[in-house]
Amino acid sequence: MSTDKVNQQLVDSINVGQQAVMMPEVIKASGAGKAYQSVAQSAAISIQDASDYLRNTSLISTTAAGAALAQLLAGGDSKNATTALTQANLLVTEAAENFKTIGDNVTDLMNKFPSS
């Protein structure tokens, strides 16, 4: 394309813009920012997954506890019902510990990951 028909100031400003964007410092900062955003998004998804797991585990545990209590009230096998109640409570406790561990690990990762 011939530049004799284009205003030279416009051509110069485009060239300056290209040079500014292609500077190694700009490229490095842009790449680091994109990497940080990607890691932050993955970390947020892992927290969401842990939260879903905790919620689902709580629902399952509550259902199992209800069934065990119904068995106890109906005069059923108290040993199995008591075991089921204990396991249901343990399930929620372990899910909560898992949630805390994931949250702590994500926080640690994000604090150590360079943001620029």
Residue frames relative to the residue before (quaternion, step in Angstrom):
aa qw qx qy qz dx dy dz
M 1.0000 0.0000 0.0000 0.0000 0.00 0.00 0.00
S 0.4142 -0.7097 0.5191 0.2351 3.53 -0.90 0.92
T 0.3056 -0.7689 0.5377 0.1621 3.55 -0.92 0.95
D 0.4921 0.6764 -0.4364 0.3315 3.60 1.22 -0.03
K 0.6864 0.4521 -0.2884 0.4912 3.62 1.22 -0.28
V 0.6523 0.4760 -0.3003 0.5077 3.57 1.32 -0.12
N 0.5537 -0.6094 0.4585 0.3344 3.53 -1.02 0.86
Q 0.4831 -0.7040 0.4484 0.2645 3.56 -0.75 1.10
Q 0.6056 0.5536 -0.3607 0.4436 3.62 1.06 -0.63
L 0.6322 0.5224 -0.3228 0.4724 3.56 1.07 -0.74
V 0.6478 0.5081 -0.3112 0.4747 3.57 0.95 -0.89
D 0.6622 0.5088 -0.3066 0.4567 3.58 0.92 -0.89
S 0.6661 0.4986 -0.3165 0.4555 3.60 0.92 -0.82
I 0.6250 0.5174 -0.3385 0.4765 3.61 1.05 -0.68
N 0.6568 0.5096 -0.3123 0.4597 3.58 0.95 -0.86
V 0.6434 0.5082 -0.3199 0.4748 3.59 0.98 -0.81
G 0.6447 0.5223 -0.3152 0.4606 3.59 0.98 -0.82
Q 0.6497 0.5108 -0.3134 0.4677 3.57 0.96 -0.85
Q 0.6656 0.5036 -0.3045 0.4590 3.56 0.92 -0.89
A 0.6512 0.5203 -0.3197 0.4506 3.59 0.99 -0.81
V 0.6851 0.4854 -0.2842 0.4629 3.57 0.96 -0.85
M 0.7208 0.4499 -0.2446 0.4670 3.57 1.06 -0.67
M 0.3985 0.7075 -0.4912 0.3152 3.61 1.23 0.17
P 0.5786 -0.6223 0.3945 0.3498 3.62 -0.91 0.84
E 0.6353 0.5370 -0.3384 0.4398 3.61 1.00 -0.76
V 0.6571 0.5060 -0.3037 0.4690 3.56 1.00 -0.84
I 0.6535 0.5111 -0.3105 0.4640 3.57 0.93 -0.88
K 0.6593 0.5086 -0.3048 0.4624 3.58 0.94 -0.90
A 0.6713 0.4908 -0.3009 0.4669 3.61 0.88 -0.91
S 0.6470 0.5168 -0.3190 0.4610 3.57 0.97 -0.81
G 0.6654 0.5019 -0.2983 0.4652 3.58 0.95 -0.87
A 0.6537 0.5080 -0.3134 0.4651 3.56 0.96 -0.84
G 0.6445 0.5240 -0.3171 0.4577 3.56 1.01 -0.81
K 0.6555 0.4992 -0.3068 0.4764 3.58 0.97 -0.83
A 0.6405 0.5190 -0.3246 0.4637 3.59 0.99 -0.81
Y 0.6499 0.5154 -0.3128 0.4627 3.58 0.94 -0.89
Q 0.6557 0.5092 -0.3097 0.4634 3.58 0.92 -0.88
S 0.6516 0.5156 -0.3140 0.4592 3.58 0.98 -0.82
V 0.6656 0.4831 -0.2978 0.4846 3.58 0.94 -0.88
A 0.6436 0.5213 -0.3247 0.4567 3.60 0.97 -0.82
Q 0.6514 0.5017 -0.3209 0.4702 3.59 0.97 -0.78
S 0.6490 0.5038 -0.3182 0.4730 3.60 0.95 -0.81
A 0.6373 0.5218 -0.3216 0.4671 3.58 1.02 -0.79
A 0.6519 0.5080 -0.3160 0.4659 3.58 0.96 -0.83
I 0.6404 0.5140 -0.3255 0.4688 3.59 1.00 -0.76
S 0.6482 0.5061 -0.3338 0.4608 3.60 0.98 -0.75
I 0.6182 0.5152 -0.3428 0.4847 3.61 1.08 -0.64
Q 0.6399 0.5147 -0.3255 0.4687 3.60 0.96 -0.82
D 0.6519 0.5105 -0.3159 0.4633 3.59 0.95 -0.85
A 0.6551 0.5012 -0.3120 0.4715 3.59 0.96 -0.83
S 0.6351 0.5204 -0.3222 0.4712 3.57 1.04 -0.74
D 0.6379 0.5122 -0.3182 0.4791 3.59 0.99 -0.82
Y 0.6430 0.5237 -0.3195 0.4585 3.57 0.97 -0.88
L 0.6550 0.5081 -0.3090 0.4662 3.58 0.93 -0.89
R 0.6610 0.5062 -0.3039 0.4631 3.59 0.91 -0.91
N 0.6874 0.4809 -0.2845 0.4640 3.58 0.87 -0.94
T 0.6399 0.5189 -0.3178 0.4693 3.55 1.03 -0.80
S 0.6311 0.5278 -0.3263 0.4654 3.57 1.02 -0.77
L 0.6468 0.5165 -0.3169 0.4630 3.57 0.97 -0.83
I 0.6616 0.4948 -0.3010 0.4763 3.58 0.91 -0.92
S 0.6626 0.5143 -0.3023 0.4529 3.57 0.93 -0.91
T 0.6520 0.5119 -0.3132 0.4633 3.57 0.96 -0.85
T 0.6447 0.5155 -0.3120 0.4704 3.56 1.01 -0.80
A 0.6636 0.4966 -0.3019 0.4710 3.57 0.94 -0.90
A 0.6467 0.5136 -0.3210 0.4637 3.58 0.99 -0.81
G 0.6344 0.5300 -0.3254 0.4590 3.58 1.02 -0.77
A 0.6583 0.4983 -0.3034 0.4757 3.55 0.98 -0.85
A 0.6558 0.5050 -0.3121 0.4664 3.59 0.99 -0.81
L 0.6504 0.4998 -0.3199 0.4742 3.59 0.96 -0.78
A 0.6235 0.5291 -0.3381 0.4658 3.58 1.02 -0.76
Q 0.6430 0.5133 -0.3157 0.4726 3.58 1.02 -0.82
L 0.6464 0.5113 -0.3206 0.4669 3.60 0.98 -0.80
L 0.6891 0.4880 -0.2806 0.4563 3.58 0.88 -0.94
A 0.6796 0.4777 -0.2850 0.4783 3.55 1.13 -0.61
G 0.5283 -0.6523 0.3988 0.3692 3.58 1.28 0.02
G 0.3647 0.7504 -0.4760 0.2781 3.56 1.20 0.49
D 0.7803 -0.3097 0.2623 0.4758 3.51 -1.32 -0.39
S 0.2639 -0.8130 0.4994 0.1416 3.58 -0.20 1.27
K 0.5999 0.5650 -0.3706 0.4284 3.60 1.10 -0.61
N 0.6950 0.4576 -0.2782 0.4797 3.59 0.84 -0.94
A 0.6390 0.5245 -0.3269 0.4579 3.58 1.01 -0.77
T 0.6542 0.5007 -0.3093 0.4751 3.58 0.98 -0.83
T 0.6286 0.5237 -0.3240 0.4750 3.58 1.03 -0.80
A 0.6529 0.5157 -0.3102 0.4598 3.58 0.98 -0.86
L 0.6428 0.5130 -0.3202 0.4702 3.60 1.00 -0.80
T 0.6507 0.5154 -0.3099 0.4636 3.56 0.94 -0.88
Q 0.6803 0.4894 -0.2831 0.4664 3.58 0.91 -0.93
A 0.6230 0.5367 -0.3367 0.4587 3.59 1.03 -0.75
N 0.6677 0.4835 -0.2977 0.4815 3.59 0.95 -0.85
L 0.6393 0.5222 -0.3191 0.4657 3.58 1.01 -0.80
L 0.6165 0.5623 -0.3365 0.4365 3.57 1.02 -0.80
V 0.6839 0.4669 -0.2845 0.4831 3.59 0.89 -0.90
T 0.6284 0.5371 -0.3344 0.4526 3.58 0.98 -0.81
E 0.6821 0.4785 -0.2855 0.4735 3.58 0.90 -0.91
A 0.6323 0.5210 -0.3339 0.4661 3.60 1.03 -0.71
A 0.6470 0.5064 -0.3146 0.4753 3.59 1.02 -0.79
E 0.6378 0.5090 -0.3220 0.4800 3.59 1.01 -0.77
N 0.6258 0.5340 -0.3225 0.4681 3.57 1.04 -0.80
F 0.6430 0.5221 -0.3116 0.4656 3.58 0.97 -0.90
K 0.6675 0.4950 -0.2987 0.4693 3.59 0.91 -0.92
T 0.6493 0.5205 -0.3198 0.4529 3.59 0.94 -0.85
I 0.6586 0.4910 -0.3087 0.4794 3.57 0.92 -0.88
G 0.6507 0.5187 -0.3158 0.4558 3.59 0.92 -0.85
D 0.6589 0.5013 -0.3029 0.4720 3.57 0.95 -0.87
N 0.6662 0.5061 -0.2999 0.4584 3.58 0.95 -0.88
V 0.6436 0.5090 -0.3191 0.4742 3.58 0.99 -0.81
T 0.6463 0.5166 -0.3184 0.4627 3.58 0.94 -0.87
D 0.6526 0.5137 -0.3038 0.4669 3.56 0.95 -0.91
L 0.6540 0.5188 -0.3093 0.4555 3.58 0.93 -0.91
M 0.7057 0.4680 -0.2782 0.4534 3.56 0.81 -0.99
N 0.6367 0.5191 -0.3330 0.4630 3.60 1.08 -0.61
K 0.7149 0.4389 -0.2483 0.4843 3.59 1.10 -0.66
F 0.6079 0.5776 -0.3582 0.4106 3.59 1.15 -0.53
P 0.4317 -0.7038 0.4858 0.2870 3.62 -0.76 0.92
S 0.2980 -0.7796 0.5275 0.1585 3.56 -0.86 0.97
S 0.7947 0.1493 -0.1225 0.5755 3.60 1.20 -0.05
